[in-house]
Structures are given as C-alpha cells and as structure tokens.
Amino acid sequence: MIPYELNEDQKMFQDTIRRMVKEKLAPKAQKVDESSEFPWDSFELFREYGLPGINIPEELGGVGADCLTCAIVLEEIGKTCNTSALVLGSCFISNLILLHAGNEDQKTRFLSRIAEGESISAISLIEPGMPFNINEISVTATSTDDGYLLNGKTAVISNADVADFIIILARKENSSDPKDVYAFVVEKEGSKYLCGKKGELLGEGSRQACEVAFSDCKVPNENRLNPEGGAYQKVIQVLEENNYITAARALGLSQGALEHALDYAKTRVQFGKAIIKFQGIQFMIAEMAVKIESVRQMLYKACTEISKGSREAIRLGAMVKSLASDVAMDVAVNAIQVFGGYGVTTEYPVARYYRNAKPISFVEGSKDVHKNVIAREVYGG
C-alpha cells in the first residue's frame, strides 16, 4: 500500500488541534461522557477554533478544508472525547448535504450561519433499523400553494432539542418512489414541531436521540433542498462519499484506547516488572497497533480519493468505515484486557472507550449496508 502522509500545513494544524484537546478538552472528557446534556463547553471550544465550518468554502465564511484535514481533526478529538467528536462530525455531514443539495440562496442562508458559529444543525435521515428503506420514512410531506406540510414522527434526530434547524427526509404519502422523497431544512423558529422523549445512546451519553413530532409543520418552498428532484439519491450519495467522517472518529477512539493501554502497561508492575515486559501484553499491543495503522492508511487514501472526485471514494469510504468500526471495538476490548479488572471501572477511561466503540458500527449505516455498497462497487452492480 502506498503510504499517504500529511503535508506540512496539515501537520501544523494537527499539532494545534492536539494541543487544544490536551489543554482544554481532555480535562472535561469524563464529565462530558457521564452527562446527559449537549456538550456545550466542547461546542463553544470548537466555535472558538472555527471547527464547525472548516469544510465550508471560504466564500461562505468557512475554511475550505479538504477531507483529510477534517479527518485529522476528528481523529485528534476522538482520541480523548468521542462524544465531542460525534457532535462535530454531525456538523460536517450537515454542511456537506447543504453544499451538495442546496441552491445558492440556501447555502448562503444556512452555511454562513454555521461558519460564523451562530447556528447548530441536526439531521434526521434514517429510522432505527432502516437501511435506507424509503417505506420506513415516517414523516410525510403534503404540497400546498406556498410550501409543504410535514406530518409524522421520527425517533432518531440527535441534538434536535438544541438545533436551530433540522435537515430531514420526508416522503409523499403512499409513495415509495425515490423521486417522491424530499429533503427539507426545518427551522426551529416559527415551526410546529415538538421534541419529545429522549433515549440515551450507549456511550456517547450527551448526544441524545430525540423523538420529534411534526403536526402540520409548515415549510416554505425555499427550504426544500434540491427542488428539481433527486434529493434522496443526493443525500445517499453524500453519505456514501463521506463515510470517512465516522471512520476518522473510530480511528481516534482506537488510538486513544491504545495509548491508555500502553501507558498503563508501562507503569503496572506484576511479578517484579512492568507488564509491558510480558510477551502476551506485547503481542496484544502489537496487534492493536497493526490494526490501527491499517485503518489510518485506508482512511488517508479514501480522503485523497474523495478530494480527487474519484469513483473509488465510495468503495474506499464503505471499506474504511466498516474496518474502522471493527477495529475500534477490537482495540477497546483489548485495552480493557490490558487493564485487567481495573478496565471495567470508572477509575480508568478505557471503559468509556469500550462503551463508545459499539455505536460506531451503526452510525451512518450498519455494517451490512456498507457490505452492500462494497459488493456493488466491486462487481459493478
């Protein structure tokens, strides 16, 4: 495999984010994980560094960072606080959907606000257990003279209670035609929707999934994305091309778990010597390091192909997301093994890494969804 390396600007940016995480984010990571509230302190820190809008073009107030730079950010944050990385990753996905499905007016209205740190977005694209099945989209859209009325309930809008607007898929009633699936930006101000009960996610405690109910919620025509049709395909395309976002977060979690395990193994003494001196521990550390580097190289390659606009980006994105989620779980389990009985206590952070690893395999599509994508891209179906 050709090694994919960072350029000097990316290395400098990585160092900046690494210092930010160490000095300002790490001391609060445990508290963020234990809380059931949105991590406002983390988000304010991200605003301070201009991170929510780094993948927004400069002309809209962002930085115009490429995929690899965004991946670096998520990896560094994910090493210490995966909940915070998850919130930032959601911002990146919202930005991309607006960039690819929005018209110039919509980009200016919504992306500029995100880039300035004035707005938070939320996304509702799939329902629990729904592998992009149109018939499972529970919100319907009825056309009116000046817009649409949304009705129905969705269970998986994360951060909906703090968002200034929600990007949501809705379908024409009694239709399963992809052309009858619409994408809307629903603004909180003046809209008729209610955030209901919350269900805490396994791990990632502060990013809660809110049940949101729409009752004749009026959305103006100018808030429908991609009005010429094809919104469903556009959203799926964005998700398939940008699986690197979740993979980068998983990579960060894996690297963080390894570093904690290694530090502990160097200081934990058994039978008169540090446990890192035992071959069994060394083999475990070695296996974790090999898996992590495999993910990193595939991730960097995927990001490079995305930036080139290559068709390979979809295949590699699905591959690296699938691989990264598996590796995150494997490394988290092995890190706990290194800690022994202490690994399942709250005294050490590896239990947190384990809890946060499992949900990654379901975010932005299950493993089976990605297998379908990989198979399709490999055999050309």
C-alpha atoms as a printed R data frame, in Angstrom:
    type eleno elety resid chain resno       x       y       z
1   ATOM     1    CA   MET     A     1   0.000   0.000   0.000
2   ATOM     2    CA   ILE     A     2   1.328   3.440  -0.897
3   ATOM     3    CA   PRO     A     3   1.778   5.458   2.324
4   ATOM     4    CA   TYR     A     4  -0.459   8.501   2.486
5   ATOM     5    CA   GLU     A     5   1.175  11.242   4.518
6   ATOM     6    CA   LEU     A     6   0.203  14.673   5.783
7   ATOM     7    CA   ASN     A     7   1.689  17.793   4.248
8   ATOM     8    CA   GLU     A     8   3.361  20.431   6.411
9   ATOM     9    CA   ASP     A     9   0.223  22.585   6.751
10  ATOM    10    CA   GLN     A    10  -1.794  19.580   7.850
11  ATOM    11    CA   LYS     A    11   0.876  18.579  10.361
12  ATOM    12    CA   MET     A    12   0.853  22.090  11.837
13  ATOM    13    CA   PHE     A    13  -2.938  22.050  12.062
14  ATOM    14    CA   GLN     A    14  -2.820  18.611  13.661
15  ATOM    15    CA   ASP     A    15  -0.420  19.935  16.309
16  ATOM    16    CA   THR     A    16  -2.761  22.856  17.012
17  ATOM    17    CA   ILE     A    17  -5.771  20.592  17.492
18  ATOM    18    CA   ARG     A    18  -3.712  18.166  19.573
19  ATOM    19    CA   ARG     A    19  -2.726  20.969  21.965
20  ATOM    20    CA   MET     A    20  -6.311  22.196  22.137
21  ATOM    21    CA   VAL     A    21  -7.523  18.717  23.031
22  ATOM    22    CA   LYS     A    22  -4.835  18.156  25.649
23  ATOM    23    CA   GLU     A    23  -5.201  21.523  27.348
24  ATOM    24    CA   LYS     A    24  -8.907  22.269  27.050
25  ATOM    25    CA   LEU     A    25 -10.894  19.170  26.120
26  ATOM    26    CA   ALA     A    26  -9.207  16.291  27.926
27  ATOM    27    CA   PRO     A    27  -9.834  17.627  31.462
28  ATOM    28    CA   LYS     A    28 -13.589  17.590  30.785
29  ATOM    29    CA   ALA     A    29 -13.865  14.388  28.724
30  ATOM    30    CA   GLN     A    30 -15.059  12.163  31.558
31  ATOM    31    CA   LYS     A    31 -17.670  14.711  32.611
32  ATOM    32    CA   VAL     A    32 -18.924  15.037  29.035
33  ATOM    33    CA   ASP     A    33 -19.270  11.274  28.760
34  ATOM    34    CA   GLU     A    34 -21.212  10.992  32.003
35  ATOM    35    CA   SER     A    35 -23.551  13.889  31.240
36  ATOM    36    CA   SER     A    36 -26.895  13.515  29.515
37  ATOM    37    CA   GLU     A    37 -26.739  17.082  28.217
38  ATOM    38    CA   PHE     A    38 -25.392  18.519  24.999
39  ATOM    39    CA   PRO     A    39 -21.637  19.231  25.422
40  ATOM    40    CA   TRP     A    40 -21.885  22.991  25.224
41  ATOM    41    CA   ASP     A    41 -18.367  23.551  26.566
42  ATOM    42    CA   SER     A    42 -16.941  21.383  23.798
43  ATOM    43    CA   PHE     A    43 -19.049  23.071  21.147
44  ATOM    44    CA   GLU     A    44 -18.039  26.547  22.323
45  ATOM    45    CA   LEU     A    45 -14.411  25.439  22.109
46  ATOM    46    CA   PHE     A    46 -14.987  24.223  18.567
47  ATOM    47    CA   ARG     A    47 -16.580  27.548  17.703
48  ATOM    48    CA   GLU     A    48 -13.551  29.357  19.111
49  ATOM    49    CA   TYR     A    49 -11.318  27.414  16.732
50  ATOM    50    CA   GLY     A    50 -13.748  27.707  13.806
51  ATOM    51    CA   LEU     A    51 -14.137  23.942  13.530
52  ATOM    52    CA   PRO     A    52 -17.897  23.545  12.788
53  ATOM    53    CA   GLY     A    53 -17.384  25.296   9.469
54  ATOM    54    CA   ILE     A    54 -13.952  24.126   8.377
55  ATOM    55    CA   ASN     A    55 -15.366  22.109   5.463
56  ATOM    56    CA   ILE     A    56 -17.470  25.077   4.303
57  ATOM    57    CA   PRO     A    57 -15.950  27.035   1.372
58  ATOM    58    CA   GLU     A    58 -14.152  30.277   2.170
59  ATOM    59    CA   GLU     A    59 -16.631  32.339   0.155
60  ATOM    60    CA   LEU     A    60 -19.344  31.247   2.602
61  ATOM    61    CA   GLY     A    61 -17.280  32.081   5.659
62  ATOM    62    CA   GLY     A    62 -15.624  28.718   6.214
63  ATOM    63    CA   VAL     A    63 -12.066  27.481   5.860
64  ATOM    64    CA   GLY     A    64 -12.497  25.266   2.820
65  ATOM    65    CA   ALA     A    65 -10.549  22.423   4.408
66  ATOM    66    CA   ASP     A    66 -10.231  19.178   2.482
67  ATOM    67    CA   CYS     A    67 -11.418  15.765   3.671
68  ATOM    68    CA   LEU     A    68  -8.066  14.725   5.088
69  ATOM    69    CA   THR     A    69  -7.824  17.845   7.236
70  ATOM    70    CA   CYS     A    70 -11.328  17.210   8.587
71  ATOM    71    CA   ALA     A    71 -10.363  13.598   9.299
72  ATOM    72    CA   ILE     A    72  -7.304  14.758  11.234
73  ATOM    73    CA   VAL     A    73  -9.485  16.964  13.427
74  ATOM    74    CA   LEU     A    74 -11.944  14.174  14.207
75  ATOM    75    CA   GLU     A    75  -9.159  11.692  14.903
76  ATOM    76    CA   GLU     A    76  -7.438  14.008  17.385
77  ATOM    77    CA   ILE     A    77 -10.669  14.867  19.201
78  ATOM    78    CA   GLY     A    78 -11.840  11.249  19.096
79  ATOM    79    CA   LYS     A    79  -8.698  10.111  20.916
80  ATOM    80    CA   THR     A    80  -9.908  11.866  24.035
81  ATOM    81    CA   CYS     A    81 -13.636  12.603  23.763
82  ATOM    82    CA   ASN     A    82 -15.591  10.638  21.187
83  ATOM    83    CA   THR     A    83 -18.863  12.266  22.208
84  ATOM    84    CA   SER     A    84 -17.494  15.673  21.242
85  ATOM    85    CA   ALA     A    85 -16.077  14.256  18.008
86  ATOM    86    CA   LEU     A    86 -19.505  12.836  17.204
87  ATOM    87    CA   VAL     A    87 -21.134  16.254  17.567
88  ATOM    88    CA   LEU     A    88 -18.531  17.862  15.304
89  ATOM    89    CA   GLY     A    89 -18.817  15.060  12.750
90  ATOM    90    CA   SER     A    90 -22.561  15.679  12.550
91  ATOM    91    CA   CYS     A    91 -21.798  19.316  11.714
92  ATOM    92    CA   PHE     A    92 -19.543  18.201   8.874
93  ATOM    93    CA   ILE     A    93 -22.247  15.946   7.409
94  ATOM    94    CA   SER     A    94 -24.895  18.681   7.639
95  ATOM    95    CA   ASN     A    95 -22.548  21.051   5.857
96  ATOM    96    CA   LEU     A    96 -21.929  18.562   3.065
97  ATOM    97    CA   ILE     A    97 -25.622  17.887   2.497
98  ATOM    98    CA   LEU     A    98 -26.307  21.610   2.255
99  ATOM    99    CA   LEU     A    99 -23.327  22.090  -0.062
100 ATOM   100    CA   HIS     A   100 -24.375  19.325  -2.449
101 ATOM   101    CA   ALA     A   101 -28.177  19.560  -2.278
102 ATOM   102    CA   GLY     A   102 -28.733  23.242  -1.553
103 ATOM   103    CA   ASN     A   103 -29.052  26.110  -4.003
104 ATOM   104    CA   GLU     A   104 -27.002  29.289  -3.687
105 ATOM   105    CA   ASP     A   105 -29.584  31.031  -1.509
106 ATOM   106    CA   GLN     A   106 -29.821  28.066   0.865
107 ATOM   107    CA   LYS     A   107 -26.053  27.778   1.122
108 ATOM   108    CA   THR     A   108 -25.762  31.453   1.951
109 ATOM   109    CA   ARG     A   109 -28.591  31.414   4.498
110 ATOM   110    CA   PHE     A   110 -27.613  28.283   6.387
111 ATOM   111    CA   LEU     A   111 -23.930  27.569   5.841
112 ATOM   112    CA   SER     A   112 -22.863  31.123   6.576
113 ATOM   113    CA   ARG     A   113 -24.611  30.914   9.943
114 ATOM   114    CA   ILE     A   114 -22.864  27.639  10.754
115 ATOM   115    CA   ALA     A   115 -19.488  29.003   9.680
116 ATOM   116    CA   GLU     A   116 -19.948  32.021  11.930
117 ATOM   117    CA   GLY     A   117 -20.871  29.779  14.839
118 ATOM   118    CA   GLU     A   118 -24.373  31.227  15.016
119 ATOM   119    CA   SER     A   119 -26.328  28.026  14.308
120 ATOM   120    CA   ILE     A   120 -26.372  24.340  15.183
121 ATOM   121    CA   SER     A   121 -27.905  21.832  12.797
122 ATOM   122    CA   ALA     A   122 -29.415  18.393  13.339
123 ATOM   123    CA   ILE     A   123 -30.039  15.602  10.850
124 ATOM   124    CA   SER     A   124 -32.811  13.050  10.513
125 ATOM   125    CA   LEU     A   125 -32.087  10.770   7.587
126 ATOM   126    CA   ILE     A   126 -32.921   7.235   8.688
127 ATOM   127    CA   GLU     A   127 -35.039   5.457  11.260
128 ATOM   128    CA   PRO     A   128 -33.813   2.752  13.649
129 ATOM   129    CA   GLY     A   129 -33.232  -0.472  11.746
130 ATOM   130    CA   MET     A   130 -33.823   1.235   8.441
131 ATOM   131    CA   PRO     A   131 -31.108   0.532   5.846
132 ATOM   132    CA   PHE     A   132 -32.195   3.441   3.654
133 ATOM   133    CA   ASN     A   133 -35.647   1.928   3.091
134 ATOM   134    CA   ILE     A   134 -37.932   4.554   1.624
135 ATOM   135    CA   ASN     A   135 -41.061   2.910   3.006
136 ATOM   136    CA   GLU     A   136 -39.724   3.340   6.534
137 ATOM   137    CA   ILE     A   137 -39.500   7.123   6.259
138 ATOM   138    CA   SER     A   138 -42.197   8.063   8.745
139 ATOM   139    CA   VAL     A   139 -42.580  11.775   8.002
140 ATOM   140    CA   THR     A   140 -44.819  12.705   5.080
141 ATOM   141    CA   ALA     A   141 -44.849  15.902   3.044
142 ATOM   142    CA   THR     A   142 -48.005  17.376   1.510
143 ATOM   143    CA   SER     A   143 -47.655  20.116  -1.076
144 ATOM   144    CA   THR     A   144 -49.501  23.415  -0.541
145 ATOM   145    CA   ASP     A   145 -49.665  26.626  -2.552
146 ATOM   146    CA   ASP     A   146 -46.642  28.142  -0.838
147 ATOM   147    CA   GLY     A   147 -44.764  25.184   0.612
148 ATOM   148    CA   TYR     A   148 -45.271  21.860   2.342
149 ATOM   149    CA   LEU     A   149 -46.915  20.474   5.453
150 ATOM   150    CA   LEU     A   150 -44.927  17.861   7.340
151 ATOM   151    CA   ASN     A   151 -46.634  15.262   9.500
152 ATOM   152    CA   GLY     A   152 -45.328  12.271  11.372
153 ATOM   153    CA   LYS     A   153 -42.792  11.342  13.971
154 ATOM   154    CA   THR     A   154 -39.155  10.427  13.817
155 ATOM   155    CA   ALA     A   155 -37.172   8.821  16.605
156 ATOM   156    CA   VAL     A   156 -33.562   9.492  15.762
157 ATOM   157    CA   ILE     A   157 -32.923  13.204  15.436
158 ATOM   158    CA   SER     A   158 -29.834  13.726  17.534
159 ATOM   159    CA   ASN     A   159 -29.418  17.137  19.159
160 ATOM   160    CA   ALA     A   160 -32.816  18.245  17.853
161 ATOM   161    CA   ASP     A   161 -33.592  19.995  21.126
162 ATOM   162    CA   VAL     A   162 -30.600  22.339  20.734
163 ATOM   163    CA   ALA     A   163 -30.547  22.696  16.938
164 ATOM   164    CA   ASP     A   164 -31.527  25.887  15.164
165 ATOM   165    CA   PHE     A   165 -32.642  23.888  12.146
166 ATOM   166    CA   ILE     A   166 -33.130  20.248  11.181
167 ATOM   167    CA   ILE     A   167 -32.337  18.596   7.859
168 ATOM   168    CA   ILE     A   168 -34.972  15.937   7.339
169 ATOM   169    CA   LEU     A   169 -36.153  13.489   4.707
170 ATOM   170    CA   ALA     A   170 -39.904  13.241   4.128
171 ATOM   171    CA   ARG     A   171 -41.863  11.325   1.520
172 ATOM   172    CA   LYS     A   172 -45.016  11.919  -0.423
173 ATOM   173    CA   GLU     A   173 -47.788   9.990   1.289
174 ATOM   174    CA   ASN     A   174 -48.441   6.466  -0.050
175 ATOM   175    CA   SER     A   175 -45.462   6.621  -2.399
176 ATOM   176    CA   SER     A   176 -42.301   4.512  -2.434
177 ATOM   177    CA   ASP     A   177 -40.816   6.217  -5.482
178 ATOM   178    CA   PRO     A   178 -37.397   7.752  -4.688
179 ATOM   179    CA   LYS     A   179 -38.455  10.794  -6.706
180 ATOM   180    CA   ASP     A   180 -41.165  11.425  -4.104
181 ATOM   181    CA   VAL     A   181 -38.690  11.675  -1.235
182 ATOM   182    CA   TYR     A   182 -37.915  15.282  -0.376
183 ATOM   183    CA   ALA     A   183 -35.249  16.891   1.770
184 ATOM   184    CA   PHE     A   184 -36.108  19.959   3.840
185 ATOM   185    CA   VAL     A   185 -34.423  22.383   6.171
186 ATOM   186    CA   VAL     A   186 -36.886  22.902   9.011
187 ATOM   187    CA   GLU     A   187 -36.084  25.972  11.077
188 ATOM   188    CA   LYS     A   188 -36.920  25.913  14.757
189 ATOM   189    CA   GLU     A   189 -38.163  29.492  14.840
190 ATOM   190    CA   GLY     A   190 -41.794  29.576  13.797
191 ATOM   191    CA   SER     A   191 -42.076  25.847  13.042
192 ATOM   192    CA   LYS     A   192 -44.636  23.477  14.510
193 ATOM   193    CA   TYR     A   193 -42.642  20.544  15.752
194 ATOM   194    CA   LEU     A   194 -42.132  19.164  19.230
195 ATOM   195    CA   CYS     A   195 -39.088  17.466  20.705
196 ATOM   196    CA   GLY     A   196 -40.369  14.592  22.793
197 ATOM   197    CA   LYS     A   197 -38.720  11.940  24.914
198 ATOM   198    CA   LYS     A   198 -35.014  11.330  24.712
199 ATOM   199    CA   GLY     A   199 -33.300   7.986  24.638
200 ATOM   200    CA   GLU     A   200 -29.730   7.997  25.836
201 ATOM   201    CA   LEU     A   201 -27.359   6.215  23.498
202 ATOM   202    CA   LEU     A   202 -24.986   3.502  24.662
203 ATOM   203    CA   GLY     A   203 -21.876   5.516  25.363
204 ATOM   204    CA   GLU     A   204 -21.714   8.957  23.796
205 ATOM   205    CA   GLY     A   205 -24.103   9.918  26.587
206 ATOM   206    CA   SER     A   206 -24.562  13.552  25.795
207 ATOM   207    CA   ARG     A   207 -25.574  13.105  22.167
208 ATOM   208    CA   GLN     A   208 -29.148  12.082  22.696
209 ATOM   209    CA   ALA     A   209 -31.646  10.881  20.152
210 ATOM   210    CA   CYS     A   210 -34.803  12.940  20.430
211 ATOM   211    CA   GLU     A   211 -38.212  11.876  19.284
212 ATOM   212    CA   VAL     A   212 -39.535  14.720  17.136
213 ATOM   213    CA   ALA     A   213 -43.178  15.038  16.129
214 ATOM   214    CA   PHE     A   214 -44.395  17.124  13.195
215 ATOM   215    CA   SER     A   215 -48.019  18.227  13.102
216 ATOM   216    CA   ASP     A   216 -48.895  20.295  10.035
217 ATOM   217    CA   CYS     A   217 -45.422  21.766  10.284
218 ATOM   218    CA   LYS     A   218 -45.234  24.321   7.502
219 ATOM   219    CA   VAL     A   219 -42.023  24.528   5.497
220 ATOM   220    CA   PRO     A   220 -41.689  27.181   2.770
221 ATOM   221    CA   ASN     A   221 -40.735  26.220  -0.762
222 ATOM   222    CA   GLU     A   222 -37.387  27.954  -0.392
223 ATOM   223    CA   ASN     A   223 -36.403  25.459   2.322
224 ATOM   224    CA   ARG     A   224 -36.785  22.396   0.130
225 ATOM   225    CA   LEU     A   225 -33.377  21.111  -0.921
226 ATOM   226    CA   ASN     A   226 -32.741  20.017  -4.495
227 ATOM   227    CA   PRO     A   227 -36.268  21.028  -5.629
228 ATOM   228    CA   GLU     A   228 -35.775  19.640  -9.130
229 ATOM   229    CA   GLY     A   229 -35.977  16.151  -7.605
230 ATOM   230    CA   GLY     A   230 -33.453  13.533  -6.691
231 ATOM   231    CA   ALA     A   231 -32.987  14.651  -3.080
232 ATOM   232    CA   TYR     A   232 -32.983  11.076  -1.834
233 ATOM   233    CA   GLN     A   233 -30.234   9.998  -4.216
234 ATOM   234    CA   LYS     A   234 -28.259  13.140  -3.440
235 ATOM   235    CA   VAL     A   235 -28.363  12.519   0.311
236 ATOM   236    CA   ILE     A   236 -27.387   8.857  -0.108
237 ATOM   237    CA   GLN     A   237 -24.530   9.911  -2.377
238 ATOM   238    CA   VAL     A   238 -23.245  12.391   0.203
239 ATOM   239    CA   LEU     A   239 -23.362   9.750   2.928
240 ATOM   240    CA   GLU     A   240 -21.642   7.127   0.784
241 ATOM   241    CA   GLU     A   241 -18.889   9.508  -0.268
242 ATOM   242    CA   ASN     A   242 -18.198  10.731   3.246
243 ATOM   243    CA   ASN     A   243 -18.007   7.658   5.431
244 ATOM   244    CA   TYR     A   244 -14.537   8.901   6.307
245 ATOM   245    CA   ILE     A   245 -16.150  11.139   8.944
246 ATOM   246    CA   THR     A   246 -17.264   8.247  11.130
247 ATOM   247    CA   ALA     A   247 -14.129   6.258  10.283
248 ATOM   248    CA   ALA     A   248 -11.893   9.104  11.471
249 ATOM   249    CA   ARG     A   249 -13.734   9.255  14.765
250 ATOM   250    CA   ALA     A   250 -13.367   5.485  15.155
251 ATOM   251    CA   LEU     A   251  -9.661   5.752  14.385
252 ATOM   252    CA   GLY     A   252  -9.259   8.380  17.087
253 ATOM   253    CA   LEU     A   253 -11.044   6.184  19.605
254 ATOM   254    CA   SER     A   254  -8.795   3.238  18.728
255 ATOM   255    CA   GLN     A   255  -5.630   5.308  19.004
256 ATOM   256    CA   GLY     A   256  -6.738   6.769  22.323
257 ATOM   257    CA   ALA     A   257  -7.525   3.332  23.755
258 ATOM   258    CA   LEU     A   258  -4.134   2.023  22.631
259 ATOM   259    CA   GLU     A   259  -2.299   4.955  24.207
260 ATOM   260    CA   HIS     A   260  -4.063   4.455  27.535
261 ATOM   261    CA   ALA     A   261  -3.330   0.716  27.449
262 ATOM   262    CA   LEU     A   262   0.324   1.333  26.622
263 ATOM   263    CA   ASP     A   263   0.769   3.929  29.380
264 ATOM   264    CA   TYR     A   264  -0.815   1.592  31.902
265 ATOM   265    CA   ALA     A   265   1.268  -1.391  30.785
266 ATOM   266    CA   LYS     A   266   4.461   0.611  31.267
267 ATOM   267    CA   THR     A   267   3.624   1.507  34.871
268 ATOM   268    CA   ARG     A   268   1.660  -1.504  36.140
269 ATOM   269    CA   VAL     A   269   4.064  -3.848  37.947
270 ATOM   270    CA   GLN     A   270   3.394  -7.563  38.338
271 ATOM   271    CA   PHE     A   271   5.870 -10.204  39.495
272 ATOM   272    CA   GLY     A   272   8.538  -7.570  39.887
273 ATOM   273    CA   LYS     A   273   8.361  -5.955  36.449
274 ATOM   274    CA   ALA     A   274   6.120  -3.765  34.301
275 ATOM   275    CA   ILE     A   275   3.531  -5.848  32.486
276 ATOM   276    CA   ILE     A   276   4.691  -4.402  29.149
277 ATOM   277    CA   LYS     A   277   7.681  -6.736  29.556
278 ATOM   278    CA   PHE     A   278   5.438  -9.779  29.245
279 ATOM   279    CA   GLN     A   279   5.201 -11.213  25.750
280 ATOM   280    CA   GLY     A   280   1.445 -11.704  25.953
281 ATOM   281    CA   ILE     A   281   0.902  -7.974  26.565
282 ATOM   282    CA   GLN     A   282   3.437  -7.060  23.880
283 ATOM   283    CA   PHE     A   283   1.620  -9.203  21.328
284 ATOM   284    CA   MET     A   284  -1.688  -7.594  22.256
285 ATOM   285    CA   ILE     A   285  -0.227  -4.092  21.877
286 ATOM   286    CA   ALA     A   286   1.373  -5.077  18.564
287 ATOM   287    CA   GLU     A   287  -1.893  -6.401  17.155
288 ATOM   288    CA   MET     A   288  -3.708  -3.214  18.137
289 ATOM   289    CA   ALA     A   289  -1.015  -1.052  16.520
290 ATOM   290    CA   VAL     A   290  -1.146  -3.030  13.253
291 ATOM   291    CA   LYS     A   291  -4.930  -2.747  13.008
292 ATOM   292    CA   ILE     A   292  -4.887   0.967  13.784
293 ATOM   293    CA   GLU     A   293  -2.245   1.734  11.172
294 ATOM   294    CA   SER     A   294  -4.216  -0.257   8.588
295 ATOM   295    CA   VAL     A   295  -7.252   1.919   9.264
296 ATOM   296    CA   ARG     A   296  -5.175   5.092   9.123
297 ATOM   297    CA   GLN     A   297  -3.645   4.294   5.744
298 ATOM   298    CA   MET     A   298  -7.001   3.302   4.248
299 ATOM   299    CA   LEU     A   299  -8.618   6.421   5.714
300 ATOM   300    CA   TYR     A   300  -5.974   8.725   4.274
301 ATOM   301    CA   LYS     A   301  -6.303   7.025   0.885
302 ATOM   302    CA   ALA     A   302 -10.097   7.358   0.978
303 ATOM   303    CA   CYS     A   303  -9.814  11.062   1.823
304 ATOM   304    CA   THR     A   304  -7.358  11.566  -1.029
305 ATOM   305    CA   GLU     A   305  -9.728   9.886  -3.493
306 ATOM   306    CA   ILE     A   306 -12.686  11.949  -2.242
307 ATOM   307    CA   SER     A   307 -10.749  15.175  -2.803
308 ATOM   308    CA   LYS     A   308  -9.907  13.995  -6.338
309 ATOM   309    CA   GLY     A   309 -13.575  13.281  -7.042
310 ATOM   310    CA   SER     A   310 -12.722   9.663  -7.781
311 ATOM   311    CA   ARG     A   311 -15.356   6.950  -8.040
312 ATOM   312    CA   GLU     A   312 -13.062   4.913  -5.780
313 ATOM   313    CA   ALA     A   313 -14.118   7.169  -2.904
314 ATOM   314    CA   ILE     A   314 -17.424   5.345  -2.407
315 ATOM   315    CA   ARG     A   315 -15.843   1.885  -2.253
316 ATOM   316    CA   LEU     A   316 -12.988   3.004  -0.013
317 ATOM   317    CA   GLY     A   317 -15.315   5.003   2.209
318 ATOM   318    CA   ALA     A   318 -17.511   1.980   2.869
319 ATOM   319    CA   MET     A   319 -14.462  -0.202   3.419
320 ATOM   320    CA   VAL     A   320 -12.766   2.114   5.871
321 ATOM   321    CA   LYS     A   321 -15.958   2.762   7.829
322 ATOM   322    CA   SER     A   322 -16.570  -0.972   8.162
323 ATOM   323    CA   LEU     A   323 -12.952  -1.708   9.057
324 ATOM   324    CA   ALA     A   324 -12.608   1.229  11.445
325 ATOM   325    CA   SER     A   325 -15.716   0.306  13.429
326 ATOM   326    CA   ASP     A   326 -14.500  -3.291  13.810
327 ATOM   327    CA   VAL     A   327 -11.034  -2.174  14.850
328 ATOM   328    CA   ALA     A   328 -12.438   0.310  17.370
329 ATOM   329    CA   MET     A   329 -14.346  -2.484  19.072
330 ATOM   330    CA   ASP     A   330 -11.405  -4.908  18.977
331 ATOM   331    CA   VAL     A   331  -8.940  -2.364  20.336
332 ATOM   332    CA   ALA     A   332 -11.312  -1.209  23.075
333 ATOM   333    CA   VAL     A   333 -11.786  -4.817  24.222
334 ATOM   334    CA   ASN     A   334  -8.041  -5.484  24.193
335 ATOM   335    CA   ALA     A   335  -7.360  -2.258  26.077
336 ATOM   336    CA   ILE     A   336  -9.662  -3.471  28.831
337 ATOM   337    CA   GLN     A   337  -7.790  -6.786  28.805
338 ATOM   338    CA   VAL     A   338  -4.516  -4.945  29.405
339 ATOM   339    CA   PHE     A   339  -6.043  -3.162  32.388
340 ATOM   340    CA   GLY     A   340  -7.493  -6.378  33.753
341 ATOM   341    CA   GLY     A   341 -10.159  -5.876  36.395
342 ATOM   342    CA   TYR     A   342  -9.466  -2.152  36.502
343 ATOM   343    CA   GLY     A   343 -10.554  -1.878  32.882
344 ATOM   344    CA   VAL     A   344 -14.239  -2.101  33.719
345 ATOM   345    CA   THR     A   345 -14.133   0.536  36.462
346 ATOM   346    CA   THR     A   346 -14.777   4.246  36.015
347 ATOM   347    CA   GLU     A   347 -11.400   4.970  37.591
348 ATOM   348    CA   TYR     A   348  -9.793   4.490  34.189
349 ATOM   349    CA   PRO     A   349 -11.055   5.796  30.822
350 ATOM   350    CA   VAL     A   350 -10.883   2.549  28.828
351 ATOM   351    CA   ALA     A   351 -14.384   1.539  29.934
352 ATOM   352    CA   ARG     A   352 -15.608   4.753  28.311
353 ATOM   353    CA   TYR     A   353 -13.829   3.851  25.079
354 ATOM   354    CA   TYR     A   354 -15.496   0.441  25.097
355 ATOM   355    CA   ARG     A   355 -18.977   1.948  25.564
356 ATOM   356    CA   ASN     A   356 -18.389   4.447  22.795
357 ATOM   357    CA   ALA     A   357 -16.990   1.899  20.343
358 ATOM   358    CA   LYS     A   358 -20.126  -0.164  19.820
359 ATOM   359    CA   PRO     A   359 -22.492   2.557  18.496
360 ATOM   360    CA   ILE     A   360 -19.974   3.457  15.788
361 ATOM   361    CA   SER     A   361 -20.890   0.327  13.838
362 ATOM   362    CA   PHE     A   362 -24.461   1.629  13.409
363 ATOM   363    CA   VAL     A   363 -23.855   5.328  12.738
364 ATOM   364    CA   GLU     A   364 -24.467   6.413   9.116
365 ATOM   365    CA   GLY     A   365 -25.460   2.887   8.121
366 ATOM   366    CA   SER     A   366 -24.959  -0.556   9.597
367 ATOM   367    CA   LYS     A   367 -22.148  -2.904   8.640
368 ATOM   368    CA   ASP     A   368 -24.468  -4.822   6.293
369 ATOM   369    CA   VAL     A   369 -25.332  -1.594   4.481
370 ATOM   370    CA   HIS     A   370 -21.647  -0.977   3.862
371 ATOM   371    CA   LYS     A   371 -21.116  -4.565   2.725
372 ATOM   372    CA   ASN     A   372 -23.823  -3.988   0.125
373 ATOM   373    CA   VAL     A   373 -22.061  -0.837  -1.060
374 ATOM   374    CA   ILE     A   374 -18.680  -2.568  -1.202
375 ATOM   375    CA   ALA     A   375 -20.085  -5.533  -3.140
376 ATOM   376    CA   ARG     A   376 -21.896  -3.226  -5.557
377 ATOM   377    CA   GLU     A   377 -18.733  -1.242  -6.228
378 ATOM   378    CA   VAL     A   378 -16.562  -4.349  -6.567
379 ATOM   379    CA   TYR     A   379 -18.745  -6.284  -9.015
380 ATOM   380    CA   GLY     A   380 -20.200  -3.235 -10.713
381 ATOM   381    CA   GLY     A   381 -23.857  -3.941  -9.921
